[in-house]
Amino acid sequence: MSKLTASIGWNILAHKTDDVSDIGVRIYQKPESNEIYALRRKKVPPMCKENENPDATW
């Protein structure tokens, strides 16, 4: 998951791991605009098609 979020330009805002269960939670921040995606060296994962809403949630 970390590779995916890094490849689409999302930043980690917070990361917390439980000491007992070792289960972790991360909060990610999506970039304010979609312009950052054009700057990616690798085009993986591919961008949304023109007729799709790039700001729609998964």
CHARMM-style PDB file with segment names, atoms N, HN, CA, C and O in Angstrom:
ATOM      1  N   MET     1       0.824  -1.196   0.000  1.00  0.00      PROA
ATOM      2  CA  MET     1       0.000   0.000   0.000  1.00  0.00      PROA
ATOM      3  C   MET     1       0.864   1.254   0.000  1.00  0.00      PROA
ATOM      4  O   MET     1       0.503   2.255  -0.618  1.00  0.00      PROA
ATOM      5  N   SER     2       1.993   1.207   0.683  1.00  0.00      PROA
ATOM      6  HN  SER     2       2.287   0.393   1.185  1.00  0.00      PROA
ATOM      7  CA  SER     2       2.874   2.376   0.737  1.00  0.00      PROA
ATOM      8  C   SER     2       3.420   2.736  -0.635  1.00  0.00      PROA
ATOM      9  O   SER     2       3.540   3.916  -0.965  1.00  0.00      PROA
ATOM     10  N   LYS     3       3.752   1.731  -1.435  1.00  0.00      PROA
ATOM     11  HN  LYS     3       3.655   0.772  -1.166  1.00  0.00      PROA
ATOM     12  CA  LYS     3       4.262   1.998  -2.785  1.00  0.00      PROA
ATOM     13  C   LYS     3       3.189   2.639  -3.653  1.00  0.00      PROA
ATOM     14  O   LYS     3       3.473   3.552  -4.429  1.00  0.00      PROA
ATOM     15  N   LEU     4       1.954   2.160  -3.520  1.00  0.00      PROA
ATOM     16  HN  LEU     4       1.723   1.419  -2.890  1.00  0.00      PROA
ATOM     17  CA  LEU     4       0.854   2.722  -4.299  1.00  0.00      PROA
ATOM     18  C   LEU     4       0.619   4.178  -3.948  1.00  0.00      PROA
ATOM     19  O   LEU     4       0.537   5.026  -4.837  1.00  0.00      PROA
ATOM     20  N   THR     5       0.512   4.476  -2.670  1.00  0.00      PROA
ATOM     21  HN  THR     5       0.579   3.787  -1.948  1.00  0.00      PROA
ATOM     22  CA  THR     5       0.233   5.853  -2.268  1.00  0.00      PROA
ATOM     23  C   THR     5       1.384   6.788  -2.628  1.00  0.00      PROA
ATOM     24  O   THR     5       1.152   7.946  -2.976  1.00  0.00      PROA
ATOM     25  N   ALA     6       2.612   6.305  -2.550  1.00  0.00      PROA
ATOM     26  HN  ALA     6       2.801   5.364  -2.267  1.00  0.00      PROA
ATOM     27  CA  ALA     6       3.753   7.126  -2.964  1.00  0.00      PROA
ATOM     28  C   ALA     6       3.728   7.359  -4.469  1.00  0.00      PROA
ATOM     29  O   ALA     6       4.068   8.449  -4.931  1.00  0.00      PROA
ATOM     30  N   SER     7       3.329   6.350  -5.240  1.00  0.00      PROA
ATOM     31  HN  SER     7       3.052   5.465  -4.864  1.00  0.00      PROA
ATOM     32  CA  SER     7       3.324   6.488  -6.696  1.00  0.00      PROA
ATOM     33  C   SER     7       2.258   7.449  -7.194  1.00  0.00      PROA
ATOM     34  O   SER     7       2.369   7.970  -8.304  1.00  0.00      PROA
ATOM     35  N   ILE     8       1.229   7.693  -6.397  1.00  0.00      PROA
ATOM     36  HN  ILE     8       1.139   7.270  -5.495  1.00  0.00      PROA
ATOM     37  CA  ILE     8       0.195   8.650  -6.810  1.00  0.00      PROA
ATOM     38  C   ILE     8       0.322   9.983  -6.086  1.00  0.00      PROA
ATOM     39  O   ILE     8      -0.556  10.839  -6.196  1.00  0.00      PROA
ATOM     40  N   GLY     9       1.406  10.157  -5.352  1.00  0.00      PROA
ATOM     41  HN  GLY     9       2.119   9.461  -5.263  1.00  0.00      PROA
ATOM     42  CA  GLY     9       1.724  11.463  -4.782  1.00  0.00      PROA
ATOM     43  C   GLY     9       1.037  11.801  -3.479  1.00  0.00      PROA
ATOM     44  O   GLY     9       0.990  12.975  -3.110  1.00  0.00      PROA
ATOM     45  N   TRP    10       0.502  10.826  -2.765  1.00  0.00      PROA
ATOM     46  HN  TRP    10       0.540   9.873  -3.064  1.00  0.00      PROA
ATOM     47  CA  TRP    10      -0.136  11.107  -1.483  1.00  0.00      PROA
ATOM     48  C   TRP    10       0.912  11.161  -0.387  1.00  0.00      PROA
ATOM     49  O   TRP    10       1.914  10.449  -0.448  1.00  0.00      PROA
ATOM     50  N   ASN    11       0.688  11.999   0.613  1.00  0.00      PROA
ATOM     51  HN  ASN    11      -0.126  12.577   0.663  1.00  0.00      PROA
ATOM     52  CA  ASN    11       1.607  12.145   1.745  1.00  0.00      PROA
ATOM     53  C   ASN    11       1.021  11.505   2.994  1.00  0.00      PROA
ATOM     54  O   ASN    11      -0.195  11.506   3.189  1.00  0.00      PROA
ATOM     55  N   ILE    12       1.892  10.958   3.839  1.00  0.00      PROA
ATOM     56  HN  ILE    12       2.879  10.958   3.680  1.00  0.00      PROA
ATOM     57  CA  ILE    12       1.448  10.422   5.118  1.00  0.00      PROA
ATOM     58  C   ILE    12       1.384  11.574   6.121  1.00  0.00      PROA
ATOM     59  O   ILE    12       2.389  12.236   6.381  1.00  0.00      PROA
ATOM     60  N   LEU    13       0.198  11.806   6.681  1.00  0.00      PROA
ATOM     61  HN  LEU    13      -0.618  11.268   6.470  1.00  0.00      PROA
ATOM     62  CA  LEU    13       0.037  12.861   7.678  1.00  0.00      PROA
ATOM     63  C   LEU    13       0.269  12.334   9.085  1.00  0.00      PROA
ATOM     64  O   LEU    13       0.829  13.032   9.930  1.00  0.00      PROA
ATOM     65  N   ALA    14      -0.162  11.104   9.336  1.00  0.00      PROA
ATOM     66  HN  ALA    14      -0.617  10.537   8.649  1.00  0.00      PROA
ATOM     67  CA  ALA    14      -0.014  10.521  10.671  1.00  0.00      PROA
ATOM     68  C   ALA    14       0.137   9.018  10.548  1.00  0.00      PROA
ATOM     69  O   ALA    14      -0.433   8.397   9.651  1.00  0.00      PROA
ATOM     70  N   HSD    15       0.916   8.433  11.462  1.00  0.00      PROA
ATOM     71  HN  HSD    15       1.379   8.938  12.191  1.00  0.00      PROA
ATOM     72  CA  HSD    15       1.114   6.986  11.501  1.00  0.00      PROA
ATOM     73  C   HSD    15       1.181   6.565  12.959  1.00  0.00      PROA
ATOM     74  O   HSD    15       1.994   7.080  13.727  1.00  0.00      PROA
ATOM     75  N   LYS    16       0.332   5.637  13.332  1.00  0.00      PROA
ATOM     76  HN  LYS    16      -0.328   5.219  12.708  1.00  0.00      PROA
ATOM     77  CA  LYS    16       0.289   5.150  14.711  1.00  0.00      PROA
ATOM     78  C   LYS    16       0.203   3.631  14.691  1.00  0.00      PROA
ATOM     79  O   LYS    16      -0.623   3.066  13.975  1.00  0.00      PROA
ATOM     80  N   THR    17       1.046   2.968  15.469  1.00  0.00      PROA
ATOM     81  HN  THR    17       1.717   3.427  16.051  1.00  0.00      PROA
ATOM     82  CA  THR    17       1.021   1.522  15.606  1.00  0.00      PROA
ATOM     83  C   THR    17       0.741   1.167  17.063  1.00  0.00      PROA
ATOM     84  O   THR    17       1.354   1.712  17.980  1.00  0.00      PROA
ATOM     85  N   ASP    18      -0.193   0.247  17.256  1.00  0.00      PROA
ATOM     86  HN  ASP    18      -0.691  -0.197  16.511  1.00  0.00      PROA
ATOM     87  CA  ASP    18      -0.535  -0.210  18.592  1.00  0.00      PROA
ATOM     88  C   ASP    18       0.598  -1.073  19.137  1.00  0.00      PROA
ATOM     89  O   ASP    18       1.083  -1.971  18.448  1.00  0.00      PROA
ATOM     90  N   ASP    19       1.022  -0.805  20.373  1.00  0.00      PROA
ATOM     91  HN  ASP    19       0.628  -0.076  20.933  1.00  0.00      PROA
ATOM     92  CA  ASP    19       2.147  -1.532  20.967  1.00  0.00      PROA
ATOM     93  C   ASP    19       1.826  -2.997  21.248  1.00  0.00      PROA
ATOM     94  O   ASP    19       2.716  -3.846  21.180  1.00  0.00      PROA
ATOM     95  N   VAL    20       0.585  -3.301  21.557  1.00  0.00      PROA
ATOM     96  HN  VAL    20      -0.138  -2.612  21.612  1.00  0.00      PROA
ATOM     97  CA  VAL    20       0.208  -4.665  21.926  1.00  0.00      PROA
ATOM     98  C   VAL    20      -0.065  -5.528  20.700  1.00  0.00      PROA
ATOM     99  O   VAL    20       0.515  -6.604  20.555  1.00  0.00      PROA
ATOM    100  N   SER    21      -0.940  -5.063  19.822  1.00  0.00      PROA
ATOM    101  HN  SER    21      -1.411  -4.189  19.940  1.00  0.00      PROA
ATOM    102  CA  SER    21      -1.354  -5.881  18.679  1.00  0.00      PROA
ATOM    103  C   SER    21      -0.488  -5.663  17.446  1.00  0.00      PROA
ATOM    104  O   SER    21      -0.556  -6.449  16.501  1.00  0.00      PROA
ATOM    105  N   ASP    22       0.329  -4.607  17.439  1.00  0.00      PROA
ATOM    106  HN  ASP    22       0.385  -3.969  18.206  1.00  0.00      PROA
ATOM    107  CA  ASP    22       1.192  -4.261  16.303  1.00  0.00      PROA
ATOM    108  C   ASP    22       0.391  -3.921  15.039  1.00  0.00      PROA
ATOM    109  O   ASP    22       0.908  -4.020  13.926  1.00  0.00      PROA
ATOM    110  N   ILE    23      -0.862  -3.524  15.218  1.00  0.00      PROA
ATOM    111  HN  ILE    23      -1.282  -3.443  16.122  1.00  0.00      PROA
ATOM    112  CA  ILE    23      -1.701  -3.083  14.109  1.00  0.00      PROA
ATOM    113  C   ILE    23      -1.494  -1.586  13.932  1.00  0.00      PROA
ATOM    114  O   ILE    23      -1.505  -0.830  14.904  1.00  0.00      PROA
ATOM    115  N   GLY    24      -1.304  -1.162  12.686  1.00  0.00      PROA
ATOM    116  HN  GLY    24      -1.295  -1.776  11.897  1.00  0.00      PROA
ATOM    117  CA  GLY    24      -1.035   0.242  12.434  1.00  0.00      PROA
ATOM    118  C   GLY    24      -2.125   0.937  11.641  1.00  0.00      PROA
ATOM    119  O   GLY    24      -2.892   0.303  10.916  1.00  0.00      PROA
ATOM    120  N   VAL    25      -2.178   2.240  11.790  1.00  0.00      PROA
ATOM    121  HN  VAL    25      -1.555   2.755  12.378  1.00  0.00      PROA
ATOM    122  CA  VAL    25      -3.116   3.094  11.061  1.00  0.00      PROA
ATOM    123  C   VAL    25      -2.329   4.262  10.490  1.00  0.00      PROA
ATOM    124  O   VAL    25      -1.509   4.867  11.181  1.00  0.00      PROA
ATOM    125  N   ARG    26      -2.581   4.575   9.228  1.00  0.00      PROA
ATOM    126  HN  ARG    26      -3.247   4.083   8.667  1.00  0.00      PROA
ATOM    127  CA  ARG    26      -1.962   5.738   8.587  1.00  0.00      PROA
ATOM    128  C   ARG    26      -3.048   6.622   8.011  1.00  0.00      PROA
ATOM    129  O   ARG    26      -4.062   6.139   7.507  1.00  0.00      PROA
ATOM    130  N   ILE    27      -2.828   7.905   8.090  1.00  0.00      PROA
ATOM    131  HN  ILE    27      -2.004   8.298   8.500  1.00  0.00      PROA
ATOM    132  CA  ILE    27      -3.730   8.879   7.490  1.00  0.00      PROA
ATOM    133  C   ILE    27      -2.972   9.540   6.347  1.00  0.00      PROA
ATOM    134  O   ILE    27      -1.886  10.087   6.540  1.00  0.00      PROA
ATOM    135  N   TYR    28      -3.559   9.482   5.154  1.00  0.00      PROA
ATOM    136  HN  TYR    28      -4.441   9.037   4.997  1.00  0.00      PROA
ATOM    137  CA  TYR    28      -2.926  10.018   3.957  1.00  0.00      PROA
ATOM    138  C   TYR    28      -3.606  11.304   3.510  1.00  0.00      PROA
ATOM    139  O   TYR    28      -4.793  11.511   3.764  1.00  0.00      PROA
ATOM    140  N   GLN    29      -2.848  12.162   2.847  1.00  0.00      PROA
ATOM    141  HN  GLN    29      -1.884  11.993   2.641  1.00  0.00      PROA
ATOM    142  CA  GLN    29      -3.376  13.405   2.295  1.00  0.00      PROA
ATOM    143  C   GLN    29      -3.217  13.371   0.783  1.00  0.00      PROA
ATOM    144  O   GLN    29      -2.119  13.177   0.262  1.00  0.00      PROA
ATOM    145  N   LYS    30      -4.330  13.562   0.094  1.00  0.00      PROA
ATOM    146  HN  LYS    30      -5.222  13.720   0.518  1.00  0.00      PROA
ATOM    147  CA  LYS    30      -4.324  13.645  -1.360  1.00  0.00      PROA
ATOM    148  C   LYS    30      -3.848  15.045  -1.750  1.00  0.00      PROA
ATOM    149  O   LYS    30      -4.178  16.009  -1.059  1.00  0.00      PROA
ATOM    150  N   PRO    31      -3.083  15.187  -2.838  1.00  0.00      PROA
ATOM    151  CA  PRO    31      -2.646  16.519  -3.269  1.00  0.00      PROA
ATOM    152  C   PRO    31      -3.843  17.435  -3.559  1.00  0.00      PROA
ATOM    153  O   PRO    31      -4.921  16.967  -3.925  1.00  0.00      PROA
ATOM    154  N   GLU    32      -3.637  18.734  -3.390  1.00  0.00      PROA
ATOM    155  HN  GLU    32      -2.761  19.114  -3.093  1.00  0.00      PROA
ATOM    156  CA  GLU    32      -4.716  19.698  -3.603  1.00  0.00      PROA
ATOM    157  C   GLU    32      -5.185  19.748  -5.047  1.00  0.00      PROA
ATOM    158  O   GLU    32      -6.364  19.985  -5.311  1.00  0.00      PROA
ATOM    159  N   SER    33      -4.273  19.525  -5.982  1.00  0.00      PROA
ATOM    160  HN  SER    33      -3.315  19.332  -5.768  1.00  0.00      PROA
ATOM    161  CA  SER    33      -4.660  19.530  -7.390  1.00  0.00      PROA
ATOM    162  C   SER    33      -4.111  18.268  -8.057  1.00  0.00      PROA
ATOM    163  O   SER    33      -3.251  17.581  -7.505  1.00  0.00      PROA
ATOM    164  N   ASN    34      -4.615  17.983  -9.231  1.00  0.00      PROA
ATOM    165  HN  ASN    34      -5.314  18.541  -9.679  1.00  0.00      PROA
ATOM    166  CA  ASN    34      -4.182  16.796  -9.967  1.00  0.00      PROA
ATOM    167  C   ASN    34      -2.953  17.059 -10.832  1.00  0.00      PROA
ATOM    168  O   ASN    34      -2.504  16.161 -11.544  1.00  0.00      PROA
ATOM    169  N   GLU    35      -2.403  18.263 -10.786  1.00  0.00      PROA
ATOM    170  HN  GLU    35      -2.767  18.992 -10.207  1.00  0.00      PROA
ATOM    171  CA  GLU    35      -1.244  18.609 -11.609  1.00  0.00      PROA
ATOM    172  C   GLU    35      -0.009  17.792 -11.263  1.00  0.00      PROA
ATOM    173  O   GLU    35       0.834  17.561 -12.130  1.00  0.00      PROA
ATOM    174  N   ILE    36       0.119  17.351 -10.023  1.00  0.00      PROA
ATOM    175  HN  ILE    36      -0.566  17.538  -9.318  1.00  0.00      PROA
ATOM    176  CA  ILE    36       1.291  16.593  -9.600  1.00  0.00      PROA
ATOM    177  C   ILE    36       1.418  15.264 -10.358  1.00  0.00      PROA
ATOM    178  O   ILE    36       2.521  14.744 -10.531  1.00  0.00      PROA
ATOM    179  N   TYR    37       0.282  14.724 -10.805  1.00  0.00      PROA
ATOM    180  HN  TYR    37      -0.614  15.147 -10.664  1.00  0.00      PROA
ATOM    181  CA  TYR    37       0.311  13.440 -11.481  1.00  0.00      PROA
ATOM    182  C   TYR    37       1.041  13.512 -12.822  1.00  0.00      PROA
ATOM    183  O   TYR    37       1.637  12.523 -13.250  1.00  0.00      PROA
ATOM    184  N   ALA    38       1.004  14.643 -13.476  1.00  0.00      PROA
ATOM    185  HN  ALA    38       0.520  15.446 -13.128  1.00  0.00      PROA
ATOM    186  CA  ALA    38       1.696  14.800 -14.757  1.00  0.00      PROA
ATOM    187  C   ALA    38       3.212  14.768 -14.576  1.00  0.00      PROA
ATOM    188  O   ALA    38       3.938  14.505 -15.534  1.00  0.00      PROA
ATOM    189  N   LEU    39       3.699  15.032 -13.368  1.00  0.00      PROA
ATOM    190  HN  LEU    39       3.109  15.246 -12.589  1.00  0.00      PROA
ATOM    191  CA  LEU    39       5.133  15.079 -13.104  1.00  0.00      PROA
ATOM    192  C   LEU    39       5.729  13.709 -12.768  1.00  0.00      PROA
ATOM    193  O   LEU    39       6.944  13.590 -12.616  1.00  0.00      PROA
ATOM    194  N   ARG    40       4.902  12.690 -12.652  1.00  0.00      PROA
ATOM    195  HN  ARG    40       3.914  12.787 -12.776  1.00  0.00      PROA
ATOM    196  CA  ARG    40       5.401  11.360 -12.293  1.00  0.00      PROA
ATOM    197  C   ARG    40       6.293  10.798 -13.387  1.00  0.00      PROA
ATOM    198  O   ARG    40       5.970  10.899 -14.571  1.00  0.00      PROA
ATOM    199  N   ARG    41       7.425  10.201 -12.990  1.00  0.00      PROA
ATOM    200  HN  ARG    41       7.687  10.119 -12.029  1.00  0.00      PROA
ATOM    201  CA  ARG    41       8.309   9.564 -13.972  1.00  0.00      PROA
ATOM    202  C   ARG    41       7.660   8.304 -14.535  1.00  0.00      PROA
ATOM    203  O   ARG    41       7.595   8.114 -15.750  1.00  0.00      PROA
ATOM    204  N   LYS    42       7.185   7.453 -13.641  1.00  0.00      PROA
ATOM    205  HN  LYS    42       7.238   7.608 -12.655  1.00  0.00      PROA
ATOM    206  CA  LYS    42       6.486   6.238 -14.070  1.00  0.00      PROA
ATOM    207  C   LYS    42       4.998   6.559 -14.119  1.00  0.00      PROA
ATOM    208  O   LYS    42       4.470   7.216 -13.222  1.00  0.00      PROA
ATOM    209  N   LYS    43       4.345   6.112 -15.131  1.00  0.00      PROA
ATOM    210  HN  LYS    43       4.774   5.579 -15.860  1.00  0.00      PROA
ATOM    211  CA  LYS    43       2.912   6.384 -15.298  1.00  0.00      PROA
ATOM    212  C   LYS    43       2.075   5.213 -14.767  1.00  0.00      PROA
ATOM    213  O   LYS    43       1.066   4.835 -15.360  1.00  0.00      PROA
ATOM    214  N   VAL    44       2.517   4.651 -13.638  1.00  0.00      PROA
ATOM    215  HN  VAL    44       3.338   4.958 -13.156  1.00  0.00      PROA
ATOM    216  CA  VAL    44       1.822   3.528 -13.023  1.00  0.00      PROA
ATOM    217  C   VAL    44       1.477   3.912 -11.608  1.00  0.00      PROA
ATOM    218  O   VAL    44       2.379   4.335 -10.886  1.00  0.00      PROA
ATOM    219  N   PRO    45       0.262   3.802 -11.158  1.00  0.00      PROA
ATOM    220  CA  PRO    45      -0.921   3.377 -11.891  1.00  0.00      PROA
ATOM    221  C   PRO    45      -1.360   4.435 -12.890  1.00  0.00      PROA
ATOM    222  O   PRO    45      -1.041   5.613 -12.733  1.00  0.00      PROA
ATOM    223  N   PRO    46      -2.093   4.016 -13.917  1.00  0.00      PROA
ATOM    224  CA  PRO    46      -2.510   4.969 -14.955  1.00  0.00      PROA
ATOM    225  C   PRO    46      -3.513   5.986 -14.420  1.00  0.00      PROA
ATOM    226  O   PRO    46      -4.178   5.754 -13.411  1.00  0.00      PROA
ATOM    227  N   MET    47      -3.605   7.089 -15.100  1.00  0.00      PROA
ATOM    228  HN  MET    47      -3.065   7.278 -15.920  1.00  0.00      PROA
ATOM    229  CA  MET    47      -4.546   8.141 -14.722  1.00  0.00      PROA
ATOM    230  C   MET    47      -5.963   7.756 -15.125  1.00  0.00      PROA
ATOM    231  O   MET    47      -6.169   6.842 -15.923  1.00  0.00      PROA
ATOM    232  N   CYS    48      -6.923   8.459 -14.569  1.00  0.00      PROA
ATOM    233  HN  CYS    48      -6.755   9.202 -13.921  1.00  0.00      PROA
ATOM    234  CA  CYS    48      -8.322   8.262 -14.935  1.00  0.00      PROA
ATOM    235  C   CYS    48      -8.526   8.683 -16.387  1.00  0.00      PROA
ATOM    236  O   CYS    48      -7.786   9.508 -16.922  1.00  0.00      PROA
ATOM    237  N   LYS    49      -9.526   8.110 -16.997  1.00  0.00      PROA
ATOM    238  HN  LYS    49     -10.127   7.439 -16.562  1.00  0.00      PROA
ATOM    239  CA  LYS    49      -9.876   8.514 -18.358  1.00  0.00      PROA
ATOM    240  C   LYS    49     -10.532   9.884 -18.313  1.00  0.00      PROA
ATOM    241  O   LYS    49     -10.983  10.323 -17.255  1.00  0.00      PROA
ATOM    242  N   GLU    50     -10.587  10.555 -19.444  1.00  0.00      PROA
ATOM    243  HN  GLU    50     -10.221  10.198 -20.303  1.00  0.00      PROA
ATOM    244  CA  GLU    50     -11.131  11.912 -19.520  1.00  0.00      PROA
ATOM    245  C   GLU    50     -12.588  11.984 -19.048  1.00  0.00      PROA
ATOM    246  O   GLU    50     -13.002  12.992 -18.476  1.00  0.00      PROA
ATOM    247  N   ASN    51     -13.363  10.924 -19.282  1.00  0.00      PROA
ATOM    248  HN  ASN    51     -13.027  10.105 -19.747  1.00  0.00      PROA
ATOM    249  CA  ASN    51     -14.783  10.958 -18.916  1.00  0.00      PROA
ATOM    250  C   ASN    51     -15.030  10.546 -17.467  1.00  0.00      PROA
ATOM    251  O   ASN    51     -16.182  10.504 -17.034  1.00  0.00      PROA
ATOM    252  N   GLU    52     -13.968  10.238 -16.699  1.00  0.00      PROA
ATOM    253  HN  GLU    52     -13.032  10.273 -17.050  1.00  0.00      PROA
ATOM    254  CA  GLU    52     -14.099   9.863 -15.300  1.00  0.00      PROA
ATOM    255  C   GLU    52     -13.757  11.043 -14.397  1.00  0.00      PROA
ATOM    256  O   GLU    52     -12.954  11.901 -14.765  1.00  0.00      PROA
ATOM    257  N   ASN    53     -14.359  11.082 -13.234  1.00  0.00      PROA
ATOM    258  HN  ASN    53     -15.010  10.385 -12.935  1.00  0.00      PROA
ATOM    259  CA  ASN    53     -14.102  12.153 -12.276  1.00  0.00      PROA
ATOM    260  C   ASN    53     -12.859  11.802 -11.463  1.00  0.00      PROA
ATOM    261  O   ASN    53     -12.906  10.856 -10.676  1.00  0.00      PROA
ATOM    262  N   PRO    54     -11.753  12.521 -11.618  1.00  0.00      PROA
ATOM    263  CA  PRO    54     -10.529  12.199 -10.881  1.00  0.00      PROA
ATOM    264  C   PRO    54     -10.637  12.452  -9.387  1.00  0.00      PROA
ATOM    265  O   PRO    54      -9.814  11.949  -8.621  1.00  0.00      PROA
ATOM    266  N   ASP    55     -11.628  13.218  -8.955  1.00  0.00      PROA
ATOM    267  HN  ASP    55     -12.296  13.626  -9.577  1.00  0.00      PROA
ATOM    268  CA  ASP    55     -11.795  13.516  -7.550  1.00  0.00      PROA
ATOM    269  C   ASP    55     -12.813  12.608  -6.857  1.00  0.00      PROA
ATOM    270  O   ASP    55     -13.092  12.779  -5.670  1.00  0.00      PROA
ATOM    271  N   ALA    56     -13.360  11.655  -7.589  1.00  0.00      PROA
ATOM    272  HN  ALA    56     -13.134  11.516  -8.553  1.00  0.00      PROA
ATOM    273  CA  ALA    56     -14.321  10.722  -6.991  1.00  0.00      PROA
ATOM    274  C   ALA    56     -13.572   9.776  -6.050  1.00  0.00      PROA
ATOM    275  O   ALA    56     -12.414   9.434  -6.290  1.00  0.00      PROA
ATOM    276  N   THR    57     -14.232   9.368  -5.000  1.00  0.00      PROA
ATOM    277  HN  THR    57     -15.173   9.646  -4.804  1.00  0.00      PROA
ATOM    278  CA  THR    57     -13.607   8.422  -4.082  1.00  0.00      PROA
ATOM    279  C   THR    57     -13.635   7.031  -4.677  1.00  0.00      PROA
ATOM    280  O   THR    57     -14.423   6.732  -5.574  1.00  0.00      PROA
ATOM    281  N   TRP    58     -12.750   6.180  -4.153  1.00  0.00      PROA
ATOM    282  HN  TRP    58     -12.110   6.423  -3.425  1.00  0.00      PROA
ATOM    283  CA  TRP    58     -12.723   4.807  -4.650  1.00  0.00      PROA
ATOM    284  C   TRP    58     -13.859   4.094  -4.037  1.00  0.00      PROA
ATOM    285  OT1 TRP    58     -14.057   2.908  -4.298  1.00  0.00      PROA
TER     286      TRP     58
END
